[in-house]
Amino acid sequence: MTTIAFIGLGIMGSPMAVHLQKAGFDVIGINRTPEKTAALVEAGGRAAGSIAEAVPDADIVALMVPDSPDVVQVLREDGVLDHARPGTLVIDFSSIRPDIAAELAAEAEEKGLRMLDAPVSGGEPGAINATLSIMVGGAAADFEAAADVFAAVGKTIVHVGPSGAGQTVKAANQLIVAVNMEALAEAIVFLEAYGVDLPAAVEVLGGGLAGSAVLNQKAGKMLDRNFDPGFRIDLHHKDLGIVTAAAREAGVAVPAGALAAQLMGSARANGDGGLDHSGLYRGVARLSGIHHER
C-alpha cells in the first residue's frame, strides 16, 4: 500500500485526503490545528503530530497550504526536504508563486526527491466531489507516477510543462475567475436595481454566452447572501498578487486583472477577507450605496 503524508487539512486539504484514503492509499495527516485531522481519521487514515513523524515513512508527500511562505516553511525548516527518503515524490497542491515552485523543485532534486507543482481549481465543491481541475508542472515521468493520486481527487488533470508551469496556469485561472466573479456581482446588483426576477434572470444568462462555471456555482450564493467560504477572499487576494507580479515580470498587461486585484483588496480592507470570493458582490453593493448586513 502506498503511504501518503498529507500536510494541510483545511477546507480543500481535508476532503482531498479523505478521498485518497478511500481510494486505497494509507494517508497520514498533518495539520497545525490537530483537530482538523478528525475527518481523515474517521475515514480510516492516521494523524501525526509533526512532519518529522510522518514524512520518513511516506512514499508520497502532498501539500495543501495557503501561500508561498507556508510551502517554503513546510519544505525547508526542519521539514520535508530534511526528513523525506530519497526518491519520495512531493506533490504541492498549493497555489504559490511560479518562481518559488521552480526554485523548490530544484532544491528537492538536489536532495534526491521528485517534485510536482499541482495547484487545483474547483474550490470546496470540487474538493468534496473529487472533480478538481489539476494543472501540473514537473517531469513527465513524475506526472505519470502520480496518476492514481490525481485521479482520486480530480477530474480534469493536465501536465502543462516543467516545474512552475502548473503555478503559472493557476495564476491565469485565478485571473479569469476573479474578473468573471466581479462581472457577475455587477450584473446581479444591476438586475436588482431594476427589480428583475433574479432566479429567472440567472437561469437564462446561464444558458447563453454569459454562462460559466462561476455563474453556475456562485450566483446562488450572491442571491442568498450566503458567503460561507469555499474559497476565501483572502486567498484570492493573494493569488491576484501573484498574477500582477508575474505579469509585470513578463512585461505583459493585465488591466482587468489589476482592477480585480484592487477590488479584492478593497473587500479585505472592509472586513470581508474571510468570506467566500463571491462576497465581491458586497463590494459592488457598497459602491452602489447599498449596505447589506453580513
N, C-alpha and C positions, 0 to 999 in steps of 0.2 A: 504494500500500500504506500502510495506517495504521501509524504508528510509536507504540509504547507504551514509555515509560520505566517499568520496574517496580522499585520501591525496596523491598527487604526480601525476601531469598530464603531464608527459613528453612523449617521443617517444612511450613508452609502455602504460603508465597510461591513456593517453587521449583517445585512441581508445577503451580501456577496459571500461572506464567509460561511453563512448557513447553507447557501446553495452549493458551495464547494464541498462541505461536509456531506450533504445529502447526495452529491454526485459520486461519493465513494472515496474522497480524499480524507486523510487524517489531518484535521485542522487544529492548530494551536493558536489561540487568540491572545493578543497583547493589546492593552489599551491603557491610556493614562488614568482613566476612570474605570477601575476594575469591574464595577457593577455592569458595565456595558458588554461584558463577555457573557452575560446570562443567556441571551438568545442562542448563541453558539453552543454553549454547554448543554442547554435544553435539547438541541438538535443532535447531540452526541459528540460534540467537539470537546476540546480541552482549553483551559485557561492557564496562562503563565504570568508570572509576576514581573518578568523582565525580558528584554531582548537576549541577554546573556543566557537566560534559562531556556528559551525556546529555539533560538536560531541554530545552535550546533547540531540539533537532530533533524533539521529540515532539509528536504531536497529542493524546495522552492520557498522563497520569501516574498510575500506580497505586501505592498504598502498602499494604504489609502488614508493619507493625512492632508491637512489643509493647504500648506504652502511650501514654497522652496526652502525656507529655513528649517521647517519641520522635517523635510526629507533629508536635508544635509545633516541635521542632528541625529536622526534615526540611523543614518548610514555611518557617519564619521565618529561621533562622540561615544566611544566605548560601545559602538553599535554593530550593525550588520557586517560591515567590512572587516571588523576585528573578530567576529565570532562565527561567521559562516564557514562551512567547509569549502575547499577549492572545488570548483565545478558546480556549485549551487547556482540556481537560476533566480535572479532577483527581478520581480515584475512590479514596477511602480505604476499603480493606477491613479496616483495623484495628478493634479493639474499644476504644473510648475513652469518655470522659465525654460525655454528650449536650450539655451546655452548651459544652464546648470545641469539639465538632463544629460547632455553630451559629455560634460566635464565629469559627472559622477559615473557614467558608463565607462569612461577611460580609466578612472580610479579603480572601479570594480574589476576591470580586465587585468590591471596590474596585480591585483590580489588573487587572480585565478578564478574570478567569478564571472558569470554572464549576466547581462542586464538589459532589460527591455523597458522603454517608457511606453506606457499603455493607458493614457488617460481615456476617460469614458464620457459619454453623453447619454442623457435619458433621465437624469435626476432620480429621485427616490422611487417613482413608479417603475422606472427601468431596472433599478437595482432589485426591487421587490419581485418583479415579474421575470427577472433574468433576460431582459430584452435590450440590454445596453448596446450602444454603438461603441466599438472599441477601435481606436486608431493607434497603431503600434509602430514604434521606431526601434531599430536594432537589427541584429544579424538575422538573415532569413532562416537559418538553421535553428536559432533560438526561438523565433516566432513559431516554427513548426513544432518544436518541442513543447511549447506552451499551449498547443491547440486544444487539449482537453480542458485545461483551466479556463481558457477564454469561452469555450462552448458552454461551460457550466454557468456562466454569468452574463453572457451577451448573445446577441442575435446577428448584428452586423459587425464583422470582425475583419479588419483590413490592415495588411502590412503596408505602411505608407513611405518607408525609406529607412535610412540609417538612424543612429541614436540622435534624439532630439526632434526627429521629424514628427513623431506622434504628438509631441507637445506643440509643435508649430501648427499642425492641423487642428488640434484642440483650441488653440487661440483663435483660429479662423472660425471655428464652430461658435465660440463664445461671442465673437463679434456679430455673427449673423443672428444668434438668439437674442442678444441684447437689443439690437436695432428692431428686430421683429416684435419683441416684447413692448418696447416703447411705442411702436406704431399701433399695436393692439390696444394698449392703455389709452392712447389718444383717441382712437376710434370709439372706444366704449364711453369715454367721457363726452365725446361729441354726440353720440347717439342718445345718451341720457339727457343731454340738454334739449333735445327735440322730442322727448317723451316716446321714443320708439319702443315697440315690443322687443326687448333686448334678446331673450332666448330665440325668438324668430329671426332676428337680425343676425345673430351669431350663426344660426343654422344655415342660412342662405349664403353668408360670407364664406363659411367653411366649405361649401360646395363649389365655389368658384376659384378664380385665380388667387384670391386673397387667402384661401385656405392654407393651413400649415400645421405642423405638429405643435407649435407654440399656441396657436388659436385653439386647437383641439384640447390641449392639456391645461391651458391657463385662463381661457376666457371665463370658464365657470368659477374659478377662484376669484376673479375680479368681480363678477356679478354677485357672488355670495359674500364678498368682502372677507373671504377666508384666506388669510395669508400665512397659515401654519407652514413652516419651512419644509420644502422638498429640496430646494437649493437656495441658500440664503443670499440676500443682497450683499452681505459682507464678502462672500466668496466670489460672487460675480464681479464685484468691485475690484477684487484682487486680480481676477482674470483679465479684466479690461486694462488694468495697469500693465500686465504682460503684453497685451495686444499693442497698446500705444507705444510702449518702449521698443518692442521688436520692430514695429513699423518704422519708427524713427531710425533705428539701426540700419534697416534695409533701404531707407530712403524712399519709402512709398507713403502715399497719402491715404488716411482713413478718416475722412472728415465726419461721416456719420458715426463711426466708432468713437471718435473723440467726444462728440456730443453725448452719446450714450454713456460714456465714462463719466462725464460731468454730472449727468442726471442721476447716475448710480451713486456718485459721491454725495450729491445733494440729499438723496434718500437716506444715506447713512448719517449725514450731519443732522437730519431731522429725526433721528432716533429709530429709523426703520431697518437698520442693518441686520437685525435678527429675523426679519420677515422673509418669506419666500420672494424670489425676484419678481413675481407677478405683482408684488407690492409697489412696483414702479407706478402702478395706477394711482396710488396715493399722492405721488409727486405731481402727476398731471392734474389731479383734482385740486391740490394746493395752489398750483399755478393759475387755476381757473377760479380761485376764490371759494372753493368747496372744501370743507374740512370734515372728514369722517372720524368718528371715534375708532380707536384701534380695537 
